[in-house]
Amino acid sequence: MPVQESSYLGQSGVWITNSSTRLFVQHFGGMTPEFSTRLRDKDGAVWLNTHWQPHFKASQSGFMDSNDPEQSSYWGIELLRQAAGTFPCAPTFGPGNDQLLPHGDCANTNWQLNRCYEVDVEYQHSHHKANIAHWQLQGQYRQLQYQKWDYLYADQSAHYCVLQVHNPNEQAVDINLAWHTTLGAPFLERGCLVFNNCNHFKVAPAGTEFDQTTQLEPNLEFTDFSAAPTKSARQKNLHQMDGYTGHSDFVSGTTDNPELLWSLCVNPYLNLAYLSVIPLSRLPNQVNAQSMNYWNHCGGRDFTPWADYQGGVDRTYALGMEAAIGSSCQGLEHSRSQRTYMDKPSCYGIKAQQTVTFPCINSLFELTSDELALATDSTQHPTTLNTIMEAAVMRHIATLDLSFTAVAVANNN
């Protein structure tokens, strides 16, 4: 079956699959511990997972026992017990407050599966079948109501995600929104290449969770992704993934492109590219992501669950490519107080009785032999490589359904 209820490491959810793609979406937090593709070579085919599955993700069903001192001291909150892959963050992106857990209700609550189904879709003058899981969630914060659609087309390795938020109140409510896309091993490794269409970057300000882990100079802005300012007055090339460094950095990027916000991670050894793209202003009542946020985690946190014990070695290796409307990693309260970040809105005020949508597409594809040769050409300046890779990205984006036609068709059925 293309959509099937099942479990993954003890957690209930659904598999959405086609002949070349496997996607698992959990009930809890909408976590996606697996987004895998079928790699083929002369010796056959093998499945490879691209999503982050931290070593501390629990392999048992149920939830953390907050009354158990061992469990509560190790994980702290259920989100860390179950975090994986891509998941929606709302109404806060980052820290919570006395009414919200970090990353909000969407990331900390069981979503209710409404239905799984298949629809026939016409786009780009051709016929496609979409396999869809539709979810809903009653939020605690201001009683906001959420719906979510996750789907694959039968002929693509692309996860289409649409988050919808309804404000039932008689007054406006400010919120953050984010798709917390996080890549991990075996796809992510030293030497992976990162590209984007951003032209303005900023290191997370001082006073955040990255104070003790970052090698970058807090709060500094820059325009060249290959020349991020470090604390030691050097420049760091963020286009290339390091191996384990003992550092964890957070950088936000914005674009002047009115149509797309995207980020690409290429594993040149596997010739596999992971694209996260936000088509801007495509859906009715769409809230546009304002920034692409890079959580580059190569160690640095010497406390649980990142390390096995307090003062231990961080065993986490991950790359977040997190499209958001927020204020760096600082959460809703900071976003509301400042209203803007990097000259972009840092929160969205949902009007009374308003419903808004927040979409994302995560897609896997191979580079052509020429594109791969150019991507790995060490004689090219990173900025030149980024321009070259943009052509590969646009070639692939041309095959995607940027209007999320399947959601419109599903809602009319």
Residue pairs with C-beta under 8 A, 6 or more apart in sequence:
2 16
2 17
2 18
2 118
2 131
2 152
2 154
3 14
3 15
3 16
3 17
3 116
3 117
3 118
3 131
3 132
3 133
4 14
4 15
4 17
4 116
5 12
5 13
5 14
5 113
5 116
6 12
6 13
6 14
6 15
6 24
7 13
7 61
8 24
8 26
8 33
8 34
9 33
9 57
9 58
9 59
9 60
10 58
10 59
10 60
10 61
10 62
11 26
11 27
11 28
11 31
11 61
11 82
12 26
12 27
12 61
13 24
13 25
13 26
13 27
13 31
14 24
14 25
14 113
14 116
14 133
14 150
15 22
15 23
15 24
16 23
16 24
16 25
16 131
16 132
16 133
16 150
16 151
16 152
17 23
17 131
17 152
18 131
18 152
18 153
18 154
18 155
18 156
18 157
19 38
19 154
20 37
20 38
20 157
21 35
21 36
21 37
21 38
21 152
21 156
21 157
21 158
21 364
22 34
22 35
22 36
22 37
22 47
23 32
23 34
23 35
23 36
23 150
23 152
23 159
24 32
24 33
24 34
25 31
25 32
25 133
25 150
26 32
26 33
26 82
26 84
27 110
27 111
27 112
27 113
28 78
28 82
28 109
28 110
28 111
29 79
29 82
29 83
29 87
29 88
29 106
29 107
29 108
29 109
29 111
30 87
30 88
30 106
30 107
30 111
30 135
30 148
30 150
31 82
31 83
31 84
31 85
31 87
32 51
32 84
32 85
32 86
32 87
32 150
32 159
33 51
33 53
33 57
33 84
33 85
34 49
34 51
34 53
34 85
35 49
35 50
35 51
35 85
35 86
35 159
35 362
35 364
36 47
36 48
36 49
36 50
36 51
37 47
37 48
37 50
37 157
37 272
37 364
38 45
38 46
38 47
39 45
39 46
39 47
39 48
39 270
39 272
48 186
48 187
48 270
48 272
49 186
49 187
50 183
50 184
50 187
50 188
50 272
50 274
50 364
51 84
51 85
51 86
51 182
51 183
51 184
51 187
52 83
52 84
52 85
52 182
52 183
52 184
52 188
52 318
52 319
53 84
53 85
53 184
54 83
54 84
54 184
54 305
54 316
54 318
55 315
55 316
56 74
56 75
56 80
56 81
56 304
56 305
56 306
57 81
57 82
57 83
57 84
58 64
58 75
58 81
58 82
63 78
63 81
64 71
64 72
64 75
64 77
64 78
64 81
65 71
65 72
66 72
73 304
74 304
74 305
75 81
75 304
75 305
76 305
77 101
77 102
77 108
78 108
79 101
79 102
79 103
79 107
79 108
80 305
81 305
83 182
84 182
85 181
85 182
86 159
86 161
86 179
86 180
86 181
86 182
86 360
86 362
87 103
87 106
87 107
87 179
87 180
88 106
88 107
88 146
88 148
88 161
88 163
88 177
88 178
88 179
88 180
88 358
89 103
89 104
89 106
89 107
89 176
89 177
89 178
89 179
89 180
89 322
89 324
90 104
90 105
90 106
90 139
90 144
90 146
90 163
90 165
90 175
90 176
90 177
90 178
90 358
91 100
91 104
91 105
91 106
91 139
91 141
91 142
91 144
91 165
91 173
91 174
91 175
91 176
91 177
91 332
92 100
92 102
92 103
92 104
92 175
92 176
92 331
92 332
93 103
93 104
93 176
93 177
93 178
93 180
93 322
93 324
93 325
93 326
93 329
93 331
93 332
93 335
94 102
94 103
94 176
94 326
94 327
94 328
94 329
94 330
94 331
94 332
94 334
95 102
95 329
95 330
95 331
95 333
96 102
96 103
96 104
96 331
96 332
97 331
97 332
97 333
99 140
99 141
100 141
100 332
101 107
101 108
102 108
102 331
103 178
103 180
104 139
104 141
104 176
104 332
105 137
105 139
105 140
105 141
105 144
105 146
106 137
106 139
106 146
106 148
106 163
107 180
109 137
109 139
109 140
110 137
111 135
111 136
111 137
111 146
111 148
112 135
112 136
112 137
113 133
113 134
113 135
114 134
114 135
114 136
114 147
115 134
116 131
116 132
116 133
116 134
117 131
117 132
117 134
117 410
117 413
118 129
118 130
118 131
118 132
119 129
119 130
119 132
119 406
119 409
119 410
119 413
120 127
120 128
120 129
120 130
120 409
121 127
121 128
121 129
121 130
121 153
121 401
121 405
121 406
121 409
122 128
122 405
123 401
123 403
123 405
124 399
124 401
128 153
128 154
128 155
128 401
129 153
129 154
130 151
130 152
130 153
130 154
130 160
130 406
130 409
130 410
131 151
131 152
131 153
131 154
132 149
132 150
132 151
132 406
132 407
132 410
133 149
133 150
133 151
134 147
134 148
134 149
134 410
135 147
135 148
135 149
135 150
136 145
136 146
136 147
136 148
137 145
137 146
137 147
137 148
138 145
138 146
139 145
139 146
142 167
142 169
142 173
143 168
143 169
144 165
144 166
144 167
144 168
144 173
144 175
144 350
145 165
145 166
145 168
146 163
146 164
146 165
146 166
147 163
147 164
147 166
148 161
148 162
148 163
148 164
149 160
149 161
149 162
149 164
149 406
149 407
149 410
150 159
150 160
150 161
151 159
151 160
151 406
151 407
152 158
152 159
152 160
153 160
153 401
153 406
156 363
156 399
156 400
157 363
157 364
157 365
158 361
158 362
158 363
158 364
158 400
159 361
159 362
159 363
160 359
160 361
160 401
160 404
160 406
160 407
161 179
161 359
161 360
161 361
161 362
162 283
162 357
162 358
162 359
162 360
162 404
162 407
163 177
163 179
163 357
163 358
163 359
164 355
164 356
164 357
164 358
165 175
165 177
165 350
165 355
165 356
165 357
165 358
166 353
166 354
166 355
167 173
167 350
167 351
167 352
167 353
167 354
167 355
168 353
169 352
169 353
170 352
170 353
171 352
172 349
172 350
172 351
172 352
173 349
173 350
174 332
174 335
174 336
174 347
174 348
174 349
174 350
175 332
175 347
175 348
175 350
176 324
176 325
176 326
176 327
176 331
176 332
176 335
176 346
176 347
176 348
177 287
177 289
177 324
177 325
177 326
177 348
177 358
178 289
178 293
178 322
178 323
178 324
178 325
178 326
179 276
179 278
179 289
179 322
179 323
179 324
179 358
179 360
180 320
180 322
181 276
181 320
181 321
181 322
181 323
181 360
181 362
182 295
182 318
182 319
182 320
182 321
182 322
183 265
183 274
183 318
183 319
183 320
183 321
184 317
184 318
184 319
185 317
187 267
187 270
187 272
187 274
188 241
188 265
188 267
188 317
188 318
188 319
189 241
189 243
189 267
189 269
190 241
190 242
190 243
191 240
191 241
191 268
191 269
192 240
192 241
192 265
192 266
192 267
192 268
192 319
193 239
193 240
193 241
193 265
193 266
193 268
193 375
193 376
193 385
193 389
194 225
194 238
194 239
194 240
194 241
194 263
194 264
194 265
194 266
194 294
194 319
194 321
195 239
195 263
195 264
195 266
195 385
195 386
195 389
195 390
195 393
196 225
196 253
196 255
196 262
196 263
196 264
196 292
196 386
197 255
197 257
197 260
197 261
197 262
197 390
197 393
198 225
198 253
198 254
198 255
198 261
198 263
198 292
199 223
199 254
199 255
199 256
200 221
200 223
200 253
200 254
200 255
200 342
201 221
201 222
201 223
201 225
201 228
201 251
201 252
201 253
201 254
202 219
202 220
202 221
202 222
202 251
202 252
202 253
202 328
202 341
202 342
203 214
203 216
203 217
203 218
203 219
203 220
203 221
203 228
203 229
203 249
203 250
203 251
204 210
204 214
204 218
204 219
204 249
204 250
204 251
204 252
204 328
204 329
204 330
205 218
205 219
205 328
205 330
206 218
206 219
208 218
208 250
208 328
208 329
208 330
209 329
210 218
210 248
210 249
210 250
210 329
211 218
212 300
213 247
213 248
213 249
213 299
213 300
213 301
214 231
214 247
214 248
214 249
214 250
214 300
215 230
215 231
215 232
215 236
215 245
215 247
215 249
216 228
216 229
216 230
216 231
216 236
216 249
216 251
217 229
217 230
217 231
220 229
221 342
222 228
222 229
224 383
225 237
225 238
225 239
225 253
225 382
225 383
225 386
226 235
226 237
226 238
226 239
226 381
226 382
226 383
227 235
227 236
227 237
228 235
228 236
228 237
228 238
228 251
229 235
229 236
230 236
237 382
238 251
238 294
238 296
239 382
239 385
239 386
240 382
241 265
241 296
241 298
241 319
242 298
243 298
244 298
244 299
244 317
245 298
245 299
245 300
246 298
246 299
246 300
246 314
247 296
247 298
247 299
247 300
248 295
248 296
248 297
248 298
248 299
248 300
248 301
248 314
249 294
249 295
249 296
250 293
250 294
250 295
250 296
250 328
250 329
251 293
251 294
251 296
252 291
252 292
252 293
252 294
252 328
252 341
252 342
253 263
253 291
253 292
253 293
253 294
254 290
254 291
254 292
254 342
254 343
254 344
255 261
255 292
257 280
258 280
258 281
259 279
259 280
259 281
260 277
260 278
260 279
260 280
260 397
261 277
261 278
261 280
261 288
261 289
261 291
261 292
261 323
262 275
262 276
262 277
262 278
262 292
262 393
262 397
263 275
263 276
263 292
263 294
263 321
263 323
264 273
264 274
264 275
264 276
264 389
264 392
264 393
265 273
265 274
265 319
265 321
266 272
266 273
266 274
266 367
266 375
266 389
267 273
268 372
268 375
268 376
271 366
271 367
271 372
272 364
272 365
272 366
273 364
273 365
273 366
273 367
273 392
273 396
274 362
274 363
274 364
275 361
275 362
275 363
275 364
275 365
275 393
275 396
275 397
276 292
276 321
276 323
276 360
276 361
276 362
277 360
277 361
277 363
277 393
277 397
277 400
278 288
278 289
278 323
278 359
278 360
278 361
279 359
279 361
279 402
279 403
279 404
280 286
280 288
280 289
281 288
282 359
282 402
282 403
282 404
283 357
283 359
283 403
283 404
283 407
284 357
285 354
285 355
285 356
285 357
286 356
286 357
286 358
286 359
287 325
287 348
287 356
287 357
287 358
288 325
289 323
289 324
289 325
289 358
289 360
290 324
290 325
290 326
290 341
290 342
290 344
290 345
290 346
291 323
291 324
291 325
291 326
291 341
291 342
291 344
292 321
292 322
292 323
293 320
293 321
293 322
293 323
293 324
293 326
293 328
293 329
294 319
294 320
294 321
294 322
295 318
295 319
295 320
295 322
295 329
296 319
296 320
297 316
297 317
297 318
297 319
297 320
298 317
299 313
299 314
299 316
299 317
300 314
301 307
301 314
301 316
302 310
302 311
302 312
302 313
302 314
303 310
303 311
303 312
304 310
304 312
306 314
306 315
306 316
307 313
307 314
307 315
308 315
323 360
325 344
325 345
325 346
325 347
325 348
326 332
326 335
326 341
326 346
326 347
327 334
327 335
327 338
327 341
327 346
327 347
328 341
332 347
334 346
335 341
335 346
335 347
336 347
338 346
339 345
339 346
339 347
340 346
348 356
350 356
359 404
361 400
361 402
363 396
363 400
365 396
367 375
367 392
368 392
371 388
371 389
371 391
371 392
374 380
374 385
374 388
374 389
375 385
375 388
375 389
375 392
377 385
380 388
